[in-house]
Amino acid sequence: MKKTILVTGCNRGIGFCLIQKLIKDVNNIVIGTTRSNTSALSDLKEANHDRLHIIEMDVGIEKSITDAFLKISNLSTSLDVLINNAGYAPDKTKKGENVSRSDMMDAFEINTLGPLLVIQQSLPLLRNGLMKKIINISSLLGSHAMNPGRQIAYSTAKCALGMITSVFAKELESEGFAIVAVHPGTVATDMRPDLKLPGAMPHIQPEESADGILNNAVFTKENLNGRFITWNGETMAW
């Protein structure tokens, strides 16, 4: 069965690994969005030009999203899966008392409003698809129960993404949708350079995270609508 899958933030880290793995299945048509290209992304596109499409899109800018979806709609009349992966963490080391309004707004624009607008633009295409899945890449930091007390801007934005997941799950359940929030693990990406240092806390690589997201959220037969899970399929407390 042919499947069309949209992945936001595909130029590096988990997003790049997701499209790299998805494109290995000849039945997958993959649409990736990114603010900026990379040589690795260009090479992957060149090697899979018939099934991999790269669209410029900045999830922090509404016009960029609407312009991108004009192009996406010209590529395909349907989507099976949306993976809302693009994200931004502006305040890794600041305590709550020092976080600025601009930090809060930047985190909210990209991690909350961006995914919301992408979902809204995707819905007409997803309604034409067979799988009807929306995967929102969240974070342990977006969990009230699991957050250790840090990164207030990023954490607040991801927590709000959880509510978006919950509301859409209830609104679209009768249409056969599955909307899921996923903690991708503590992943060594460019967003977490500290994990690449000697003595870093336990973590996983982007490839392992991507495998888990695909196996346990995207292609699982289990009904996960409205759930918050980890990359390895465990339930995450809201």
C-alpha positions, -999 to 999 in steps of 0.1 A, spaced: 0 0 0 14 34 -10 17 58 19 24 96 18 41 109 49 49 145 59 78 152 83 86 187 95 121 197 105 138 171 83 172 187 77 190 171 107 187 150 139 156 130 144 138 145 114 166 136 90 167 100 104 130 97 100 129 105 63 161 85 58 144 54 72 110 61 56 124 64 21 139 29 23 104 15 19 96 18 -18 59 21 -9 65 54 9 63 88 -6 80 112 18 75 150 20 100 167 42 100 204 53 129 224 65 140 260 70 174 253 55 189 226 33 220 206 41 244 186 18 232 153 34 196 163 27 204 172 -9 222 139 -14 193 119 0 169 139 -23 191 133 -53 192 95 -46 154 93 -42 141 121 -64 110 103 -74 98 96 -38 113 123 -17 102 159 -19 118 187 1 97 218 8 110 250 24 89 259 55 95 278 87 69 266 113 74 299 132 60 319 103 23 315 93 28 326 57 56 302 53 33 274 64 5 284 40 29 288 11 44 254 18 10 237 18 2 252 -16 32 233 -29 24 202 -9 -12 201 -22 2 202 -57 24 172 -50 -4 151 -34 -41 151 -29 -38 131 3 -15 124 33 -15 93 55 7 105 83 19 139 96 49 139 119 52 173 136 89 171 144 103 207 140 112 223 173 133 248 191 147 251 227 158 287 235 165 286 272 185 254 281 204 269 310 182 298 322 162 295 354 125 305 353 132 338 370 155 349 342 136 337 312 125 366 289 92 372 272 110 367 238 122 333 249 87 323 259 72 337 226 98 320 204 93 286 221 55 290 218 56 301 182 77 272 170 67 243 194 30 250 199 15 274 173 36 260 145 24 224 149 -12 237 154 -11 255 121 6 226 103 -22 203 116 -49 227 104 -33 229 69 -28 191 68 -63 181 77 -79 183 43 -52 160 29 -52 137 59 -90 132 55 -82 119 20 -56 94 34 -61 59 47 -40 60 79 -51 94 93 -23 97 118 -8 128 134 24 123 155 34 153 176 70 151 188 68 163 224 92 159 253 96 145 288 99 182 297 63 187 285 51 164 312 39 178 346 49 145 363 83 140 347 98 175 342 126 179 368 121 216 370 139 233 341 137 249 306 104 268 314 98 282 279 104 250 260 86 229 287 55 252 287 53 251 249 56 213 248 30 210 276 6 231 255 13 208 225 0 180 247 -33 198 251 -35 203 213 -29 166 209 -57 158 234 -82 182 219 -77 171 183 -78 134 194 -113 140 208 -125 161 180 -113 138 152 -118 104 169 -152 98 151 -134 103 117 -109 75 124 -79 97 132 -52 88 157 -34 118 172 -4 109 195 22 128 214 56 111 216 86 117 238 115 109 215 140 101 243 170 120 255 186 123 221 222 134 212 213 160 185 225 195 176 199 207 201 217 188 229 255 193 224 261 185 260 252 149 254 282 146 231 306 154 259 324 128 280 304 118 311 271 129 296 238 116 311 223 84 296 210 91 261 202 75 227 212 84 191 188 99 166 186 67 146 173 48 176 148 74 184 135 75 148 132 37 147 112 38 179 89 65 167 82 47 135 77 13 151 58 23 182 38 53 170 35 55 132 32 19 121 18 3 152 -16 -15 149 -24 -4 185 -50 24 188 -30 52 205 -54 81 199 -50 107 226 -21 90 242 14 103 253 40 76 248 78 73 247 98 64 216 100 28 229 63 25 233 59 31 271 31 53 284 43 88 294 25 106 322 9 139 311 
